[in-house]
Amino acid sequence: MMSAFGAVAGAMSARTVFAVGSILLLPIILTCCFGWAASHFQTGQTKTWSVYRGFGRFILAATIAGWWVTWDLGVRSALPAALVRKSLGTFESSTAETILFWVPPIVSLGIFLILCYIVDRKLLRQRWSFTQLLWRAWWRLVSFVIPLLMVAVGFRAIFDGRFVGIVWLGSAGIVSRIGTGFLRQAEGMKFNRLKSGELRNRALKMAKHMGVTIGRVYIVPAGKGHLTNAYGLSNAIGLTDSLGQYLTKTQMDYVMAHELAHVKLKHGRKHLLLVVAVFSILTLVSFRFSQHALFLRPLVQVALIIVPLLAIYYSSRRFEYAADAEAVDFTGEPENAIRALTNLHRIHEVPTRCDRFTELFMTHPSLTQRIEAIAKAGQIPAERLKVILDDAGVPELAEQRS
Protein backbone atom coordinates (compact mmCIF):
# COMPACT_ATOMS: atom_id res chain seq x y z
CA MET A 1 0.00 0.00 0.00
CA MET A 2 2.85 2.39 0.81
CA SER A 3 4.41 1.80 -2.62
CA ALA A 4 1.02 2.54 -4.17
CA PHE A 5 0.82 5.89 -2.43
CA GLY A 6 4.40 6.54 -3.46
CA ALA A 7 3.46 6.00 -7.09
CA VAL A 8 0.47 8.29 -6.69
CA ALA A 9 2.61 10.97 -5.11
CA GLY A 10 5.00 10.71 -8.03
CA ALA A 11 2.19 11.67 -10.38
CA MET A 12 1.29 14.77 -8.46
CA SER A 13 2.83 18.18 -8.76
CA ALA A 14 5.17 19.37 -6.03
CA ARG A 15 2.61 21.97 -5.01
CA THR A 16 -0.10 19.36 -4.60
CA VAL A 17 2.18 17.07 -2.61
CA PHE A 18 3.11 19.96 -0.30
CA ALA A 19 -0.55 20.88 0.23
CA VAL A 20 -1.55 17.29 0.97
CA GLY A 21 1.41 16.76 3.28
CA SER A 22 0.70 19.98 5.16
CA ILE A 23 -2.94 19.10 5.70
CA LEU A 24 -2.40 15.50 6.77
CA LEU A 25 0.83 15.88 8.76
CA LEU A 26 0.16 19.18 10.57
CA PRO A 27 -2.18 17.69 13.22
CA ILE A 28 0.41 15.03 14.05
CA ILE A 29 3.30 17.51 14.19
CA LEU A 30 1.37 19.96 16.38
CA THR A 31 0.37 17.20 18.79
CA CYS A 32 3.95 15.97 19.10
CA CYS A 33 5.18 19.53 19.78
CA PHE A 34 2.52 20.43 22.33
CA GLY A 35 2.69 16.99 23.94
CA TRP A 36 6.44 17.29 24.35
CA ALA A 37 6.16 20.83 25.73
CA ALA A 38 3.43 19.86 28.20
CA SER A 39 5.39 16.81 29.36
CA HIS A 40 8.71 18.59 29.90
CA PHE A 41 7.73 21.95 31.38
CA GLN A 42 7.58 21.83 35.15
CA THR A 43 4.81 24.39 35.57
CA GLY A 44 1.43 24.56 33.89
CA GLN A 45 1.74 21.16 32.23
CA THR A 46 -1.93 20.25 32.32
CA LYS A 47 -3.07 23.78 31.52
CA THR A 48 -0.80 24.00 28.46
CA TRP A 49 -2.08 20.71 27.15
CA SER A 50 -5.72 21.53 27.95
CA VAL A 51 -5.49 24.73 25.93
CA TYR A 52 -4.23 22.77 22.93
CA ARG A 53 -6.84 20.04 23.41
CA GLY A 54 -9.47 22.75 23.26
CA PHE A 55 -8.68 23.02 19.55
CA GLY A 56 -9.25 19.28 19.01
CA ARG A 57 -12.61 19.50 17.26
CA PHE A 58 -11.41 22.38 15.10
CA ILE A 59 -8.31 20.44 14.05
CA LEU A 60 -10.43 17.43 13.05
CA ALA A 61 -12.95 19.51 11.11
CA ALA A 62 -10.35 21.76 9.48
CA THR A 63 -8.33 18.75 8.34
CA ILE A 64 -11.38 17.18 6.68
CA ALA A 65 -12.34 20.47 5.04
CA GLY A 66 -8.78 21.07 3.83
CA TRP A 67 -8.48 17.53 2.49
CA TRP A 68 -11.79 17.80 0.61
CA VAL A 69 -10.81 21.09 -1.02
CA THR A 70 -7.33 19.84 -1.91
CA TRP A 71 -8.73 16.60 -3.29
CA ASP A 72 -11.06 18.42 -5.68
CA LEU A 73 -8.53 21.10 -6.65
CA GLY A 74 -5.50 18.94 -7.29
CA VAL A 75 -5.29 15.45 -5.91
CA ARG A 76 -8.21 13.93 -7.80
CA SER A 77 -7.14 15.35 -11.16
CA ALA A 78 -3.60 14.08 -10.58
CA LEU A 79 -4.78 10.47 -10.51
CA PRO A 80 -5.15 9.22 -14.07
CA ALA A 81 -7.23 6.07 -14.32
CA ALA A 82 -4.31 4.01 -15.59
CA LEU A 83 -2.12 5.06 -12.67
CA VAL A 84 -4.83 4.31 -10.15
CA ARG A 85 -5.41 0.86 -11.58
CA LYS A 86 -1.68 0.20 -11.60
CA SER A 87 -1.17 1.46 -8.05
CA LEU A 88 -4.10 -0.40 -6.51
CA GLY A 89 -4.06 -3.31 -8.93
CA THR A 90 -7.11 -5.44 -8.18
CA PHE A 91 -9.49 -2.51 -7.75
CA GLU A 92 -11.56 -0.75 -10.35
CA SER A 93 -10.65 2.86 -11.03
CA SER A 94 -13.66 4.28 -9.16
CA THR A 95 -13.07 1.98 -6.19
CA ALA A 96 -9.39 2.85 -6.04
CA GLU A 97 -10.23 6.55 -6.18
CA THR A 98 -12.68 6.09 -3.31
CA ILE A 99 -10.04 4.32 -1.22
CA LEU A 100 -7.55 7.10 -1.87
CA PHE A 101 -10.11 9.70 -0.76
CA TRP A 102 -11.01 7.96 2.51
CA VAL A 103 -7.82 6.33 3.78
CA PRO A 104 -5.29 9.22 4.11
CA PRO A 105 -7.40 11.50 6.36
CA ILE A 106 -8.58 8.57 8.48
CA VAL A 107 -5.00 7.38 9.01
CA SER A 108 -3.71 10.90 9.70
CA LEU A 109 -6.42 11.79 12.20
CA GLY A 110 -6.29 8.33 13.75
CA ILE A 111 -2.62 8.90 14.58
CA PHE A 112 -3.48 12.39 15.84
CA LEU A 113 -6.12 11.01 18.22
CA ILE A 114 -3.89 8.20 19.49
CA LEU A 115 -1.12 10.69 20.28
CA CYS A 116 -3.62 12.94 22.09
CA TYR A 117 -4.89 10.05 24.20
CA ILE A 118 -1.34 8.97 25.07
CA VAL A 119 -0.52 12.46 26.37
CA ASP A 120 -3.89 12.57 28.19
CA ARG A 121 -3.03 9.31 29.91
CA LYS A 122 0.32 10.61 31.09
CA LEU A 123 -0.68 14.09 32.24
CA LEU A 124 -4.07 13.18 33.70
CA ARG A 125 -2.78 9.98 35.30
CA GLN A 126 -5.34 7.78 33.58
CA ARG A 127 -5.14 3.99 33.60
CA TRP A 128 -6.06 3.18 30.01
CA SER A 129 -4.15 0.37 28.30
CA PHE A 130 -2.79 1.01 24.81
CA THR A 131 -5.41 -1.31 23.33
CA GLN A 132 -8.15 0.70 25.03
CA LEU A 133 -6.64 3.92 23.64
CA LEU A 134 -6.81 2.41 20.16
CA TRP A 135 -10.49 1.56 20.60
CA ARG A 136 -11.24 5.07 21.84
CA ALA A 137 -9.43 6.56 18.83
CA TRP A 138 -11.31 4.27 16.46
CA TRP A 139 -14.76 5.10 17.80
CA ARG A 140 -13.86 8.78 17.84
CA LEU A 141 -13.10 8.44 14.15
CA VAL A 142 -16.43 6.66 13.60
CA SER A 143 -18.41 9.22 15.59
CA PHE A 144 -16.85 12.37 14.10
CA VAL A 145 -14.27 12.01 11.31
CA ILE A 146 -15.98 9.38 9.14
CA PRO A 147 -19.37 11.19 9.29
CA LEU A 148 -17.66 14.40 8.13
CA LEU A 149 -16.12 12.53 5.20
CA MET A 150 -19.59 11.15 4.43
CA VAL A 151 -20.93 14.71 4.52
CA ALA A 152 -18.25 15.72 2.00
CA VAL A 153 -19.19 12.82 -0.30
CA GLY A 154 -22.87 13.67 0.08
CA PHE A 155 -22.50 17.33 -0.81
CA ARG A 156 -20.22 16.46 -3.71
CA ALA A 157 -23.06 14.33 -5.10
CA ILE A 158 -25.54 17.13 -4.44
CA PHE A 159 -23.30 19.56 -6.34
CA ASP A 160 -23.65 17.18 -9.29
CA GLY A 161 -27.44 17.19 -8.91
CA ARG A 162 -27.64 13.60 -7.63
CA PHE A 163 -30.18 12.90 -4.89
CA VAL A 164 -28.05 10.06 -3.54
CA GLY A 165 -26.21 12.83 -1.71
CA ILE A 166 -29.16 13.12 0.66
CA VAL A 167 -28.76 9.43 1.50
CA TRP A 168 -25.10 10.06 2.32
CA LEU A 169 -26.03 12.93 4.67
CA GLY A 170 -28.66 10.86 6.46
CA SER A 171 -26.25 7.95 6.76
CA ALA A 172 -23.62 10.28 8.22
CA GLY A 173 -26.02 11.18 11.03
CA ILE A 174 -26.79 7.52 11.75
CA VAL A 175 -23.10 6.57 11.78
CA SER A 176 -22.34 9.47 14.12
CA ARG A 177 -25.03 8.41 16.60
CA ILE A 178 -23.92 4.77 16.57
CA GLY A 179 -20.27 5.76 16.88
CA THR A 180 -21.04 8.07 19.80
CA GLY A 181 -22.74 5.24 21.65
CA PHE A 182 -19.77 2.93 21.19
CA LEU A 183 -17.38 5.77 22.06
CA ARG A 184 -19.11 6.19 25.41
CA GLN A 185 -18.64 2.50 26.08
CA ALA A 186 -14.98 2.68 25.06
CA GLU A 187 -14.51 5.60 27.46
CA GLY A 188 -15.87 3.48 30.29
CA MET A 189 -19.27 5.11 30.56
CA LYS A 190 -21.44 2.31 31.91
CA PHE A 191 -24.90 3.44 32.95
CA ASN A 192 -25.95 1.31 35.91
CA ARG A 193 -29.58 1.82 36.89
CA LEU A 194 -30.28 2.80 40.47
CA LYS A 195 -33.24 0.81 41.76
CA SER A 196 -33.29 2.24 45.28
CA GLY A 197 -31.36 4.48 47.62
CA GLU A 198 -31.30 8.02 48.92
CA LEU A 199 -29.73 9.52 45.78
CA ARG A 200 -32.38 7.99 43.52
CA ASN A 201 -35.18 9.18 45.80
CA ARG A 202 -33.76 12.71 45.86
CA ALA A 203 -33.50 12.80 42.08
CA LEU A 204 -37.06 11.52 41.55
CA LYS A 205 -38.45 13.94 44.14
CA MET A 206 -36.61 16.83 42.55
CA ALA A 207 -37.85 15.80 39.11
CA LYS A 208 -41.44 15.77 40.35
CA HIS A 209 -41.10 19.26 41.83
CA MET A 210 -39.56 20.54 38.58
CA GLY A 211 -42.38 19.05 36.55
CA VAL A 212 -40.12 16.53 34.83
CA THR A 213 -40.95 12.90 34.17
CA ILE A 214 -37.91 10.64 34.24
CA GLY A 215 -37.95 6.88 34.12
CA ARG A 216 -34.51 6.11 35.48
CA VAL A 217 -31.55 7.38 37.47
CA TYR A 218 -28.14 5.98 36.56
CA ILE A 219 -24.80 5.76 38.36
CA VAL A 220 -21.76 5.88 36.08
CA PRO A 221 -18.48 4.45 37.44
CA ALA A 222 -15.60 6.96 37.32
CA GLY A 223 -13.42 4.20 35.86
CA LYS A 224 -9.98 4.48 34.31
CA GLY A 225 -10.69 7.89 32.82
CA HIS A 226 -11.44 9.39 36.27
CA LEU A 227 -14.82 10.58 35.04
CA THR A 228 -16.52 13.13 37.26
CA ASN A 229 -19.60 14.44 35.54
CA ALA A 230 -23.36 14.26 35.13
CA TYR A 231 -25.52 13.52 32.11
CA GLY A 232 -29.00 14.45 31.00
CA LEU A 233 -30.64 11.84 28.76
CA SER A 234 -34.00 11.85 26.99
CA ASN A 235 -35.96 10.67 30.05
CA ALA A 236 -33.25 9.94 32.60
CA ILE A 237 -30.17 11.40 34.27
CA GLY A 238 -26.79 9.88 35.05
CA LEU A 239 -24.31 10.78 37.78
CA THR A 240 -20.77 9.48 38.16
CA ASP A 241 -20.07 7.72 41.44
CA SER A 242 -17.23 10.16 42.20
CA LEU A 243 -19.37 13.30 42.38
CA GLY A 244 -20.06 12.88 46.08
CA GLN A 245 -16.33 13.05 46.82
CA TYR A 246 -16.08 16.63 45.58
CA LEU A 247 -19.51 18.18 46.02
CA THR A 248 -21.67 18.87 49.04
CA LYS A 249 -25.26 17.72 49.16
CA THR A 250 -26.61 21.12 48.12
CA GLN A 251 -24.08 21.32 45.29
CA MET A 252 -25.17 17.87 44.14
CA ASP A 253 -28.75 19.14 44.14
CA TYR A 254 -27.73 21.88 41.70
CA VAL A 255 -25.98 19.35 39.42
CA MET A 256 -29.06 17.11 39.39
CA ALA A 257 -31.33 20.10 38.78
CA HIS A 258 -29.12 21.15 35.87
CA GLU A 259 -29.42 17.73 34.20
CA LEU A 260 -33.14 17.57 34.90
CA ALA A 261 -33.45 20.98 33.26
CA HIS A 262 -31.99 19.51 30.07
CA VAL A 263 -34.72 16.87 30.17
CA LYS A 264 -37.46 19.38 31.01
CA LEU A 265 -36.45 21.76 28.23
CA LYS A 266 -36.16 18.86 25.76
CA HIS A 267 -32.67 19.84 24.70
CA GLY A 268 -31.94 16.41 23.22
CA ARG A 269 -34.93 16.66 20.89
CA LYS A 270 -34.17 20.28 20.00
CA HIS A 271 -30.58 19.34 19.21
CA LEU A 272 -31.76 16.68 16.76
CA LEU A 273 -34.23 19.05 15.10
CA LEU A 274 -31.52 21.68 14.75
CA VAL A 275 -29.17 19.23 13.03
CA VAL A 276 -31.91 18.20 10.59
CA ALA A 277 -32.85 21.83 9.90
CA VAL A 278 -29.26 22.97 9.30
CA PHE A 279 -28.47 20.17 6.87
CA SER A 280 -31.82 20.56 5.12
CA ILE A 281 -31.14 24.23 4.46
CA LEU A 282 -27.59 23.54 3.29
CA THR A 283 -28.85 20.76 1.02
CA LEU A 284 -31.38 23.05 -0.66
CA VAL A 285 -28.76 25.75 -1.11
CA SER A 286 -26.26 23.24 -2.54
CA PHE A 287 -28.74 21.91 -5.08
CA ARG A 288 -29.11 25.46 -6.37
CA PHE A 289 -25.37 26.08 -6.34
CA SER A 290 -24.60 27.42 -9.79
CA GLN A 291 -22.00 25.73 -11.94
CA HIS A 292 -21.01 29.24 -13.02
CA ALA A 293 -19.70 29.94 -9.51
CA LEU A 294 -17.13 27.14 -9.44
CA PHE A 295 -14.45 29.58 -8.28
CA LEU A 296 -16.41 29.82 -5.01
CA ARG A 297 -16.61 26.08 -4.56
CA PRO A 298 -13.60 25.76 -2.17
CA LEU A 299 -15.13 28.35 0.16
CA VAL A 300 -18.48 26.59 -0.03
CA GLN A 301 -16.87 23.25 0.77
CA VAL A 302 -15.19 24.64 3.88
CA ALA A 303 -18.46 26.26 4.93
CA LEU A 304 -20.37 22.99 4.50
CA ILE A 305 -18.04 21.29 6.99
CA ILE A 306 -17.54 24.13 9.47
CA VAL A 307 -20.88 25.99 9.54
CA PRO A 308 -23.03 23.04 10.74
CA LEU A 309 -20.58 22.38 13.56
CA LEU A 310 -20.57 26.03 14.60
CA ALA A 311 -24.38 26.07 14.66
CA ILE A 312 -24.56 22.85 16.68
CA TYR A 313 -21.95 23.93 19.21
CA TYR A 314 -23.53 27.38 19.58
CA SER A 315 -26.91 25.85 20.36
CA SER A 316 -25.26 23.43 22.80
CA ARG A 317 -23.75 26.33 24.74
CA ARG A 318 -27.14 28.08 24.75
CA PHE A 319 -28.65 24.90 26.20
CA GLU A 320 -26.08 24.93 29.00
CA TYR A 321 -26.92 28.53 29.90
CA ALA A 322 -30.64 27.67 29.87
CA ALA A 323 -30.10 24.61 32.08
CA ASP A 324 -28.02 26.67 34.52
CA ALA A 325 -30.74 29.32 34.73
CA GLU A 326 -33.46 26.71 35.24
CA ALA A 327 -31.46 24.93 37.95
CA VAL A 328 -30.66 28.15 39.80
CA ASP A 329 -34.28 29.24 39.60
CA PHE A 330 -35.39 25.90 41.08
CA THR A 331 -32.80 25.58 43.85
CA GLY A 332 -32.67 29.29 44.66
CA GLU A 333 -28.98 28.84 45.47
CA PRO A 334 -26.82 30.60 42.86
CA GLU A 335 -23.82 30.55 45.20
CA ASN A 336 -23.95 26.76 45.48
CA ALA A 337 -24.20 26.56 41.69
CA ILE A 338 -21.00 28.59 41.35
CA ARG A 339 -19.22 26.49 43.96
CA ALA A 340 -20.31 23.27 42.26
CA LEU A 341 -19.01 24.43 38.89
CA THR A 342 -15.68 25.63 40.29
CA ASN A 343 -15.19 22.33 42.11
CA LEU A 344 -15.85 20.33 38.96
CA HIS A 345 -13.51 22.48 36.89
CA ARG A 346 -10.77 22.23 39.49
CA ILE A 347 -11.01 18.43 39.32
CA HIS A 348 -10.54 18.39 35.57
CA GLU A 349 -7.82 21.07 35.66
CA VAL A 350 -9.14 22.76 32.53
CA PRO A 351 -8.70 26.48 31.78
CA THR A 352 -11.28 28.69 33.42
CA ARG A 353 -11.64 30.92 30.36
CA CYS A 354 -10.92 30.67 26.66
CA ASP A 355 -10.64 32.96 23.67
CA ARG A 356 -13.59 33.52 21.38
CA PHE A 357 -12.23 31.36 18.58
CA THR A 358 -11.71 28.34 20.81
CA GLU A 359 -15.19 28.73 22.26
CA LEU A 360 -16.71 28.39 18.79
CA PHE A 361 -15.92 24.67 18.87
CA MET A 362 -16.88 24.05 22.51
CA THR A 363 -20.09 22.33 23.57
CA HIS A 364 -20.01 24.09 26.97
CA PRO A 365 -19.28 27.73 27.80
CA SER A 366 -16.11 28.46 29.74
CA LEU A 367 -16.30 28.47 33.52
CA THR A 368 -15.88 32.25 33.62
CA GLN A 369 -18.86 32.88 31.36
CA ARG A 370 -21.10 30.41 33.16
CA ILE A 371 -20.26 31.99 36.50
CA GLU A 372 -20.94 35.47 35.17
CA ALA A 373 -24.32 34.36 33.81
CA ILE A 374 -25.28 32.67 37.10
CA ALA A 375 -24.13 35.66 39.16
CA LYS A 376 -26.19 37.99 36.99
CA ALA A 377 -29.28 35.80 37.19
CA GLY A 378 -28.85 35.36 40.94
CA GLN A 379 -28.15 39.08 41.46
CA ILE A 380 -24.89 38.37 43.27
CA PRO A 381 -22.89 41.59 43.82
CA ALA A 382 -19.33 41.71 42.50
CA GLU A 383 -17.89 41.94 46.02
CA ARG A 384 -19.78 38.85 47.16
CA LEU A 385 -18.79 36.95 44.02
CA LYS A 386 -15.13 37.71 44.71
CA VAL A 387 -15.49 36.21 48.18
CA ILE A 388 -17.19 33.10 46.78
CA LEU A 389 -14.44 32.56 44.21
CA ASP A 390 -11.71 33.07 46.81
CA ASP A 391 -13.37 30.54 49.11
CA ALA A 392 -13.77 28.11 46.21
CA GLY A 393 -10.03 28.14 45.58
CA VAL A 394 -10.09 30.00 42.27
CA PRO A 395 -8.99 33.54 43.20
CA GLU A 396 -7.64 34.01 39.67
CA LEU A 397 -11.24 34.25 38.45
CA ALA A 398 -11.89 37.10 40.85
CA GLU A 399 -8.73 38.82 39.65
CA GLN A 400 -9.76 38.40 36.02
CA ARG A 401 -13.05 40.14 36.77
CA SER A 402 -11.47 43.08 38.61
Secondary structure, DSSP 8 states (H G I E B T S, - for coil): -HHHHHHHHHHS-HHHHHHHHHHHHHHHHHHHHHHHHHHH-SSSHHHHHHHHHTTHHHHHHHHHHHHHHHIIIIIGGG--HHHHHHHTTTS-HHHHHHHHHHHHHHHHHHHHHHHHHHHHHHHTT----HHHHHHHHHHHIIIIIHHHHHHHHHHHHHHTT-THHHHHHHHHHHHHHHHHHHHHHHTT---EE--SSHHHHHHHHHHHHHT---SEEEEE--TTTT---EEE-SSEEEEETTHHHHS-HHHHHHHHHHHHHHHHTTHHHHHHHHHHHHHHHHHHHHHT--GGGGGGHHHHHHHHHHHHHHHHHHHHHHHHHHHHHHHHHHH--HHHHHHHHHHHHHHHT--S---HHHHTT-SS--HHHHHHHHHHHTT--HHHHHHHHHHTT-HHHHHHH-
